[in-house]
Amino acid sequence: MLIKAHYEVEADIPENIKENYESRDGKYYLKVEGIKTQADIDAVKKALQSEREIKAELEKELKKFDGINADEVSKLQQELKELKIAGKGNNFQLDDQKINEIAESRAKQKIDIITREKENLQKQLESISKEHENLILEKKTNTINSELQKCANDIDGFRKTAIDDVLARAGMFELAEDGKVVTKQNCGIAPGMTAKDWLLETVKKQTHWVEGSNGAGAGKPGLEGGKPAITNPHTAMKELVADVFK
């Protein structure tokens, strides 16, 4: 029987496995140890999209300050210092010194406000950019771990206790441009191998990862003549296994 990752309502959960589900956000999710669920990955994607939108808004705000620099501000202050306004008629003349002082004070006040606002926006943008990078890294890590776990579960008799050994090697993998999980350059093995190919090759040496195997793996449960057996005979992985071990 296939086990669903989550149910919308509690009544739909079969009684014999109900204890394996927990309630979160009004839904019921399968409790899984050591790996992110699809719901967790979706939450990361949603947060990542939100961070992208905030970052775009901050960048838009910062564009308002394009062209403002220290030299121009200094020039403006100098021009204000030299500014003189005089009133004509009825022998009335304004106090040039006081007018200049008022103009300089108002200009400096506006300049200080603009400078502080720009600095605050820059700090917010830097913070958002850092969070954005962390979310991208978390998404990649979740994708790699999920793919490694899936490939391990496709091997008949693969020990649950060996899953941690597989995930410990997640640092050897990266996401290709097409979104596939493949081995990195300079990681000690051939680069560009898919997670499936790598696991099929590795399990030949790490035969203790499979139930009933003490080393050689020949004729043991979970291994067919020293080869990892695939639980689902209709998957493409079986064809790959048959090709690799023929």
VENKABEL-V644152 format. One line per field, one symbol per residue. psi: psi as a letter, one per 20 degrees, with the letter a starting at -180 (. if undefined). burial: + if it has 9 or more other C-alpha atoms within 8 Angstrom, else -. A space follows every 50 residues. Layout:
psi = ???
burial = ???
This chain:
psi = pppqhqqhqhhipphijhijqqppkjroqpoppjqqrhhgghhggghghg hgggghgghghhhhjpiprhghgggggghhhipppqqqqkkppqohghgg ggggggghgggggggggggghggggggggghgghhgghgggggggggggg hghippjpphiighhghijhiirrprhjiqorqrqljirpqjprhggghh ghihhmiiippjpjfgipjqpipnkjqpqphoiirhhghgghhhj.
burial = -----++-----+-------++----++++----++----+--++-++-- ++-++--++-++----------+---+--++--------------+--++ +-++--++--+------+--++-++--++-++--++-++++++++++++- ++-++++++--++--++--+--+++-----++++--+---+-++++-+++ --++--+++++++---++-+++++-+++++-------+--+-----
